[in-house]
Amino acid sequence: MFAIWPSANLAILIAVDDDGIAVVVLANLRRMTMIQGLQIATVDGLKLRLTGEEVRALLEQRIDAHRRRAERWEREQARTPEEQTEEEPLLPEHLCEHEATRYRWRVEMLEFIREHVDGSAVYLLSEADLLFAELLPEKPGSVQQAEYEEQTGVAFNLERLTKRLGEITPMRAFDSLIDSSISRHRPDDPDCSRLAGV
């Protein structure tokens, strides 16, 4: 048994099987297909439907979090050597300044977005929209750390591999390999001969 009830821009499809178990599906009314004579909505990716007021409230929460972070970095930058402890050493001033500036910029960016959100409108937001406006819940610190380590680990290992390759094969060997390759491919070209040292 199928039943469809339109609700705003969504279709609510309820299917009840022989055991009386109901399955409820929400879908966008703008994209409809026909299945066995019934009009059923097809889902085009995952998009979240938020009111303008909900978007503004989420933006305000993130703005407040960024303000607190910027203030923390500004306090850290203002610390003196006398305030330094073994548990809390002074951080480099340029690092503190950079982080404070970064969080202040994020506050300004999100405030700009918040001021241009129509509170009475309904927004259908994609993953890109949610990430751009920082509307998703923040990742826990351990998840952020793991992602950071994964990203930097690849770069670090690539750097180590490059150094090791340089130790095994001196650059002179690479130079002679390049010279022979250039002269072999274009021996009559004076520019290539000059590059190859011929």
N, C-alpha and C positions, 0 to 999 in steps of 0.2 A: 504494500500500500504506500502510495506517495502522496504528499501534500506540499503545496508551495504557498507561502505567504510572503508577499513583498513587504519589505520594511525599509523605508527610505531608499537607499541605493543598493540594498542587499536583498538577496533572495534567501529565504530559509527553507531548506529542503529537508523533510523528515521522512525517513523510510523505516517502516516497522516490519520486522520479519515474523515468521510463524510463531516464534516463541515470545513475541511481544516486546522484543528488544528494539529500541528506537535508535537510529543514527541520525544525527543532526549535522547538516552541512550549511555553512554560510558562503555565499558567492556573490560576486558583483553582477548586478542586473544588466550592465552595459554589454556584457559578453555572454550571449545565450546560444545554446545549441539544442537540437531536437533529438531526443532519445525516446523511442517507442511512442511517438506522438506527444510526449510531454516536453515542455520547454524547460531545460535545466541549464543553469549557469555553469560556465567553465571558469576555473580559477586561473588567472594569469599571474603566476608568481605570488609571493607573499608581500602584501601591502597592508600597513596598519592604518586604521581609520581613527583619527584624533580630531577633536574639536580644536578650534583656535585657542580657546581658554586652556585646554589641556596642554597644548604645545607651549603656550606662554608660561604655564606653571612649571613645566619640565625645564624650560630654558632658564627660568628664574632660579631654580634649584642648582643648575650647573653654573650659572653666573656667580651665585653665592659661594660655591665650592672653589671656583677659580679665584675669587677675591681673597678668600682665606689663604689660599696657597701663595698668592702674590704677596700678601702681607707677611706671611711666614718667611718668605725669601728676603723681603726687605728688612725684617727684624734680624735675620741671620747676617745680612750684609752690614748692618749697623753694629754688630757685636764687636767688642774690643778684645785685645789679647788678655786682659784681666778676667774676662768672662769665660775664657776657654777652660775646659776641663778635659780630663782624660777620656771621659765618656762622650763629651761633646766638643771635639776640636773645632777650631775655626775653619770654615770652608773658604776657598779662594773667592775674592771679591768679584772677579769677572764672572764666575759661575753663578753666584747669587744674583748679580745684576741681570744676567741672561735669563735665568729662570723667572725672576720677577717680571721682566719685560714680556716674556712669553705668555705668562698667565694674564697679565694686564691686557695684552693684545687679544687673547681669547675672550676675556670679559667684554671688550669693545665689540668684537665680532658677534658674539651671541646677543648683546644688547641691541645691535643693529638689526639682527634677524627678528628678535622679539618685538621691536617697534614696528616691524612691517608685517606682522602676522595679524590677520583679521580675526578677532576674537569670536565673531559670529559665524565664521566659515567652518567647513569640515574639510580636513586635509587627508588625502590618501597618500601615505608616505612609504617610499621604497626603502630598501636597506641603505642606499646611497644618501637619501634624504636624512635618515635617522643618524647615520655616521657624521654627515656634514654638520648637522645642527647639534650633535652630541646629545641626542635624546635617549639613547639606550643607557641602561644602568652601567656604571663604571665596572671594569673588570677588577676582581680582587687583586691585591698586591702580588700574591704568589703567582697568579696567572700572567700578570704583566711581566714579572721577573722571568718566568719561564720563556715567554715569547721573546723578550730582550736577549736572553742568553742564547736562544736558538738563532736569532738573526745575527748577533755578533759572533757566535761560534762558527758560523759558515765563513764569515769574512776572516776571522782569526786563523782558521784552518787553511784557508786559501793562501793567506800571507805566509804561514809556516811552510806550506808546500812550495811556494815560489822561492823562498829563501833556500830551502833544501835543494831544489832543482838547480839553483845558482851555485851551490856548493859542489854538487856532483858534476855539473857541466859548466866550466868557466865561460864567461861571456865571450872570450876570444873564439871559442868553438861556434857560438851562435853567429858571430860576425862573419867568420869564414863561410858558414852555411848560407847566410844571406847573400854574401858576395857571389858565391858560385851560382846561386839560384838566379840572381839578377842577370849575370852575364850569360847564363845558359838560355834564358828565355828571350832576351833581346840583345844578342851580341853585337849587332850593327848599330844600335842606337847609342850615339855618343853620350847622352845623359846617363844611360844605364851603365855604360862602361866607366864613366867618371865616378858614379855612385859605388861601383864595385871595386874601385881602386885600380882599374886596368889601365 
